[in-house]
């Protein structure tokens, strides 16, 4: 009876309050909700799961993704910072954190956050593309050019990489290359939103991009050389 009681208590501790669900079952349910596009449900389940494991980095990362897709980028930023405080050297968390910072217009913070990944032996998938976008926003076009060409070597079918590369070439005055990049991106069946942007860039790039003056932030130059991880 003692053994049975211990087993029962251990099982109860792994269940969500009032739901009779284990942490793994909640994670699976949240994942299904995400796949079905039910973001509100996915968020509710993630929050329930976090009552069982408040500092679970995987759960925090999943919650941040859902919050961002719900348009709650400020909440996503706080969630990712909470996760980063637990694992400050987790490349995936840093990558997502930099993405949100960039989305919120905090280019300098995004640059510094992403810069922590540079010295790592392996770079997470998507890092070069993100660095390319950060450098574009900081008017560091030569640096963006290098990162995006490296990303293109690894992901030759990614229309977003071609789109970013086209913006770089346009900024560098290489209009023919820019137009080719935009057309290449279109040929790869981009999302409807990206497709609309590409058509506008082909039709009137000056109207979309303008001619901003180069600017930079105070920093140490970063060097390339990481090994981007597998998807």
N, C-alpha and C positions, 0 to 999 in steps of 0.2 A: 504493500500500500504506500509506503514511503516513496519508493521508486516511481510509482504511478503518479503520486502527488507532485513530485519534482518535475516529471515530464509535462504534467498539465500546466504548472506554473510557467515553465519555460515557453510552452506554446502560447500561453496567454500574453506573455510579455512581448511576443513577436506579432501581436495582432493590433490592428488599428482600433482606437477607442470607439466603441459602439458599432463597429463595422464587422468584426469577426474576420478581418482580412490580414494576411501576413504582409510584411514589407515587400517581398518579391511579387506577390499578387497585385499589390497596389502599383508597383512599377510597371508591370505588364499592362495593367488597365490604363494607366496614364499614357503608355506608348501607343496603345490601340486608339485612344482618344485623339492623340496627335495625328496618327495616320489617317483618321477619319475627318480631320479638320475641326474637331470639336475642342478648340483651345481652352474655352472656359472650363470645360469638364476636366481637361488635362491639368489645368492649374489647380483646381480644387483637389484633385487626387494627389498631386505633388505636395500640396500644403498639408494634406492629411498624413502623407507618408513622412513628412518632415517632423511631425509630432512624435514619431517613433525614433527618428534619427536626425536630430536637429542640425548636426554638423556634417552630415553625409554630403561629400563634395559632388558626387554624381547627381544626387537629387537637386542640389542647389544649382548645378549647371543646367539641368533639364528645366527647372523652374524659370531660370533666367531666359532661356530660349523661348519658352512659352510667353513670358511677360513681354519680351521684345516683340514677338509676333502679334501680340494683342495691342501693341502701341504703347506699352508701359515701359519705355526704355529707361526711364529714371529708376523704376523699381528693379529692372534687370541689372542696372549698374550696381545698385546696392547689394543685390543678391550675389553678383559675381565678386564684389569686393569682400563679402563675407566668406565666400568659398576660397578666395585668394589668401585670406588671412590664415586659413587652415593649411593650404599647400602653396606657399608663395612661389615655388619653382615649377608649378604645373604648367607646361607649355600650352595645353589646350585651354585652360582657364584664362591664362594671360592673353591668348589669341582672341577669345570671345570678349574679354574685357576691353581690349584695344578696339575691337569692332564697334562695341557700343559707344565707347568714348568718341570714336570718329563720327559715328552716326549723330551724336549729340553736338557735334561741332567743336569738340575739344581735341583739335589736331595735335597740339603739343603733348597733351597727356597720352594720347594714343601712340605717339611716336616713342615716348619714354617707356610705356608699358610694353610695346612690341619689341623695343630695343633690348629688353631683358631676355628675349628668346634668342637673339643673334649669337650669343656666345655658347648656346647649347649645342651639344653634339648632333642632335637631330631636331629638325624643324617640323612642326605639325603641318599637315596638309592644308594648303590655303594661305600659308604665311607669306610667301612671296607675292601673291596677289594682293593681300592686305597691305603689305609694305609698299607695293607699287601705288595703291590708292592713297595711302598716307602721304607718300612723297609727292604725288600729284597735287594734293590739297595744300602742301607746303611749298609748292612751286619748285620742287627739287626734281626737275624733269630728267636730268641725266641719271640720277640714282634710280628713279622710277623705271627708266628704260631698261636698266640692267636687271632689276628684279622681275619685271614683266616678261622679258625675253627668257629668263630662267624658268618662270612659271609656264610659259608657252611650250618650252621643251618638254615639260612634264605633263602638261594638260593641253595638248594641241586641239582638242575639240571643245574647249571652254569659250563660249562667245563673250563672256564678261572680260576675260583676259585680252581678247582682241579689241574690245571696246575701249578698255583702259589704255592699251598700247596706241590705239588710234588717237586718243586725246593727247598722249605724250607727243606723238609725231606732229600733231597739229600745233601744239605749244612750241615745238622746236622749229616750226616753219616748214615742216616736211608734209605738205598738203597731199601730195600724191600717195605717199605711204599711209597717211591718215585715212584717206578715202578707201584705200585697199583694205585696211584693217576693219573699217566699219562694214564694208561689203562682205568681208570674210566672216565677220560676226553674224551678219544677217543670214548667211548661208548655213549656219549651224543651228538654225531653228531656236532662237532665243525665246525667253518668256515674252508674253505680250507687252509687258511694261518696258523691257529692254528693247524690244523691237521698235516700239514707238519712239524711244529715245534715239535709236540708231537712225531711223528715218529722218528725224529732225536734224541730227548731226550731218547727215548726207545732204539735206536740203539747204540748211543755213547754219553751218558750224559757228560762225561768229555770233549769231544770235543766242546760241546755246552756251558757248564757252567764253565769249568776250575776249578781252586781251588784258588779263590781270598782270600787274607788275610782279616780278619774282620776289619772294620773301623767304625768310628762313627763321629758325629758332635757335637760341643758344644751346649748343650741345657739343659732345664729342662725336667725331665722324665714326660711323659704324662700318664694319667690314663684312663682306660676304664670306660664305664658306661653310654654311650649315648643310645638313643633309635632310631634305624635306621628307617627312615620314609618309607612309602609305596611307591612302584614304581610309 
